[in-house]
Amino acid sequence: MTETHVSSLAVGRLFDLAGKTALVTGGSSGLGLIMAETLLRAGVRVVIASRKQDKCDEALAQLQPLGDCQAVAADVTQPEDRQRLRDFLQQQFGEQGLSILVNNAGANWGAKIEDYPDDAFAKVMTTNVNAVFSLTRELLPLLGLAATAQDPARVINIGSMDGLQVPVVQRVPTFAYSASKAALHHLTRTLAVDLGPRHITVNAVAPGFFQSRMTDYVLREFGDDIAADSPMGRAGEPEEIAGVLVYLASRAGAYTNGAVIPVDGGTHISKGTRAWMEADQQ
Ligand SMILES: NC(=O)c1ccc[n+]([C@@H]2O[C@H](COP(=O)([O-])OP(=O)(O)OC[C@H]3O[C@@H](n4cnc5c(N)ncnc54)[C@H](OP(=O)(O)O)[C@@H]3O)[C@@H](O)[C@H]2O)c1
């Protein structure tokens, strides 16, 4: 084994992200904020984007002491906002390009079928699927600038375990959400095949429950059911999202393309309570 070969396998090098550039949509709270912090701590220059300026400012106060971070108040469903975002990225990262695009901004709606409004269904689909497609397409020139055969540019879509299974624990159906996340997982595969030859990989992460604004209510009200639904008996922790992000963004994940990686403690493959375990506990 040559010395070069050995050093390319050193763990520090495998997961090194220093000097890369990233956009995290929905980076002002929840999983997006965790991922923005993770990237900054790894020496990545980060731009976050979400709709509300005050939330961007709050996040920046937390993130800027950790590294080079900027924010753009932009609604990813609006073409003119995406144009502004693209212009900003061009200005910030113009020469180097965009190494990592994290499509994380997402919306949800829960209601019984009779009360489920068409406009809410459309909004969830537009945010979770259409906007991911449009933003990725519009950022292709910048992603292309950062892409090489050895170190591809990365698109990382945040799906959900609800795109892999029919969600059960939150008491109200989330028809559009689970359909949108299943669509996002398949869009990920289609884009991976299309963009692979351009040295841009596209993967998705399918998280189970993590603490955030989106899940605050269900975790508080139905936390015991959520824990019972998971073979690991708990929700996810921030570093468990951070880890898969670093893998997908680094040399270690450079040949992973079109994957949908569940990070849910095995919940989506679990089929409810296991009778033999309940018997053991009695
Ligand atoms: N937390 C979980 O357990 C969990 C599980 C599975 C999947 N996910 C997925 O993870 C992603 C993040 O969710 P989260 O749980 O972290 O929720 P969150 O705390 O509510 O964060 C959502 C973020 O997206 C932004 N956003 C929403 N709509 C936007 C739009 N149209 N344009 C730009 N930004 C927008 C929000 O900021 P503004 O309101 O200021 O726009 C916020 O920063 C979502 O895609 C969600 O489906 C979460």
The ligand as an SDF file (V2000), in Angstrom:
LIG
                    3D

 48 52  0  0  0  0  0  0  0  0999 V2000
  -38.1210   17.2870   12.5580 N   0  0  0  0  0  0  0  0  0  0  0  0
  -38.4280   16.0850   12.1250 C   0  0  0  0  0  0  0  0  0  0  0  0
  -38.7320   15.1780   12.9150 O   0  0  0  0  0  0  0  0  0  0  0  0
  -38.4250   15.7750   10.6530 C   0  0  0  0  0  0  0  0  0  0  0  0
  -38.6300   14.4520   10.2640 C   0  0  0  0  0  0  0  0  0  0  0  0
  -38.6000   14.1250    8.9210 C   0  0  0  0  0  0  0  0  0  0  0  0
  -38.3490   15.1140    7.9760 C   0  0  0  0  0  0  0  0  0  0  0  0
  -38.1720   16.3960    8.3630 N   0  0  0  0  0  0  0  0  0  0  0  0
  -37.9080   17.3970    7.3160 C   0  0  0  0  0  0  0  0  0  0  0  0
  -36.8360   18.1990    7.7080 O   0  0  0  0  0  0  0  0  0  0  0  0
  -36.9680   19.4860    7.1050 C   0  0  0  0  0  0  0  0  0  0  0  0
  -36.8230   20.5670    8.1800 C   0  0  0  0  0  0  0  0  0  0  0  0
  -37.9240   20.4680    9.0800 O   0  0  0  0  0  0  0  0  0  0  0  0
  -37.8170   20.8250   10.6230 P   0  0  0  0  0  0  0  0  0  0  0  0
  -38.4080   19.7100   11.3560 O   0  0  0  0  0  0  0  0  0  0  0  0
  -36.4500   21.2930   10.9530 O   0  0  0  0  0  0  0  0  0  0  0  0
  -38.8810   22.0180   10.6880 O   0  0  0  0  0  0  0  0  0  0  0  0
  -38.7740   23.5690   11.0650 P   0  0  0  0  0  0  0  0  0  0  0  0
  -38.0170   23.7640   12.3240 O   0  0  0  0  0  0  0  0  0  0  0  0
  -40.1680   24.0520   10.9710 O   0  0  0  0  0  0  0  0  0  0  0  0
  -37.8960   24.1730    9.8850 O   0  0  0  0  0  0  0  0  0  0  0  0
  -38.4030   24.4200    8.6080 C   0  0  0  0  0  0  0  0  0  0  0  0
  -37.5130   25.4760    7.9830 C   0  0  0  0  0  0  0  0  0  0  0  0
  -37.9090   25.6630    6.6330 O   0  0  0  0  0  0  0  0  0  0  0  0
  -38.1310   27.0730    6.4050 C   0  0  0  0  0  0  0  0  0  0  0  0
  -39.1270   27.1680    5.3470 N   0  0  0  0  0  0  0  0  0  0  0  0
  -40.4000   26.6840    5.3410 C   0  0  0  0  0  0  0  0  0  0  0  0
  -40.9910   26.9710    4.1880 N   0  0  0  0  0  0  0  0  0  0  0  0
  -40.0810   27.6490    3.4320 C   0  0  0  0  0  0  0  0  0  0  0  0
  -40.1000   28.2010    2.1430 C   0  0  0  0  0  0  0  0  0  0  0  0
  -41.1850   28.1550    1.3710 N   0  0  0  0  0  0  0  0  0  0  0  0
  -38.9840   28.8430    1.6980 N   0  0  0  0  0  0  0  0  0  0  0  0
  -37.8820   28.9190    2.4680 C   0  0  0  0  0  0  0  0  0  0  0  0
  -37.7960   28.3880    3.6910 N   0  0  0  0  0  0  0  0  0  0  0  0
  -38.8950   27.7680    4.1750 C   0  0  0  0  0  0  0  0  0  0  0  0
  -38.5510   27.6170    7.7740 C   0  0  0  0  0  0  0  0  0  0  0  0
  -38.3020   29.0090    7.9530 O   0  0  0  0  0  0  0  0  0  0  0  0
  -39.3940   30.1610    7.5820 P   0  0  0  0  0  0  0  0  0  0  0  0
  -40.6570   29.8130    8.3060 O   0  0  0  0  0  0  0  0  0  0  0  0
  -38.7600   31.4520    8.0340 O   0  0  0  0  0  0  0  0  0  0  0  0
  -39.5130   30.0970    6.1170 O   0  0  0  0  0  0  0  0  0  0  0  0
  -37.6090   26.8260    8.6760 C   0  0  0  0  0  0  0  0  0  0  0  0
  -36.3170   27.4210    8.6690 O   0  0  0  0  0  0  0  0  0  0  0  0
  -38.3200   19.4900    6.4040 C   0  0  0  0  0  0  0  0  0  0  0  0
  -38.1560   19.2070    5.0380 O   0  0  0  0  0  0  0  0  0  0  0  0
  -39.0640   18.3580    7.0920 C   0  0  0  0  0  0  0  0  0  0  0  0
  -40.0630   17.7980    6.2850 O   0  0  0  0  0  0  0  0  0  0  0  0
  -38.2050   16.7560    9.6840 C   0  0  0  0  0  0  0  0  0  0  0  0
  1  2  1  0
  2  3  2  0
  2  4  1  0
  4  5  1  0
  4 48  2  0
  5  6  2  0
  6  7  1  0
  7  8  2  0
  8  9  1  0
  8 48  1  0
  9 10  1  0
  9 46  1  0
 10 11  1  0
 11 12  1  0
 11 44  1  0
 12 13  1  0
 13 14  1  0
 14 15  2  0
 14 16  1  0
 14 17  1  0
 17 18  1  0
 18 19  2  0
 18 20  1  0
 18 21  1  0
 21 22  1  0
 22 23  1  0
 23 24  1  0
 23 42  1  0
 24 25  1  0
 25 26  1  0
 25 36  1  0
 26 27  1  0
 26 35  1  0
 27 28  2  0
 28 29  1  0
 29 30  1  0
 29 35  2  0
 30 31  1  0
 30 32  2  0
 32 33  1  0
 33 34  2  0
 34 35  1  0
 36 37  1  0
 36 42  1  0
 37 38  1  0
 38 39  2  0
 38 40  1  0
 38 41  1  0
 42 43  1  0
 44 45  1  0
 44 46  1  0
 46 47  1  0
M  CHG  2   8   1  16  -1
M  END
$$$$
